[in-house]
Amino acid sequence: MKLEKMKTLVSAALFSAIICVATYIVQIPMPATGGYVNLGDCFVLTAGMMLGAGYGALAAGLGSALADMLAGYMQYAPATFVIKALMAIAAFYIFGALKKAFDGKYNIVSKIVAAVSAEAIMVMGYFGYEAVILGYGVAAAGSILGNTIQGAVGAAAAIALVTALEKASSKSKTLSSFFKAG
């Protein structure tokens, strides 16, 4: 029992680091929004689907918020922590529930619905944060397109990654133990 918990904790720490690096290092600027597209959401969703609601959320929130701080977006770090944690939680529960409901037959549909739902949380979360907390009001709607593009990239990459990891897990006892939602 202790060993399993330690493995999960180490995996969460690794995911947090991967999320931070994927967000901070891989930045494709979007001049229209002032933001950037990155691969962080791919690993946020993957962490949620693989590690579960608790550890996945913690890894997603910490890694993403740290990337914001390192990139100079300190004003977004608190919102990012909450939004990315909620994304991982949603990905875990939606993926798990649909996979179970479809008896594993429509696994790709489960991943798509989970990823799109989680990314919708991101788009709405940043819009709400910018509109209310940062005081941008209706002007915050300007970030919706950029965040939607970010979400589409993250969702597509996560679906591909989780699918590949599931295939690999069928051949590996160690990797298969990470899929909590299954």
Secondary structure, DSSP 8 states (H G I E B T S, - for coil): -HHHHHHHHHHHHHHHHHHHHHHHTS-EEETTTTEEE-SHHHHHHHHHHHH-HHHHHHHHHHHHHHHHHHHT-GGGHHHHHHHHHHHHHHHHHHHHHHHHHTTTTTHHHHHHHHHHHHHHHHHHHHHHIIIIIS--GGGGGGGHHHHHHHHHHHHHHHHHHHHHHHHHHTT-HHHHTT-TT-
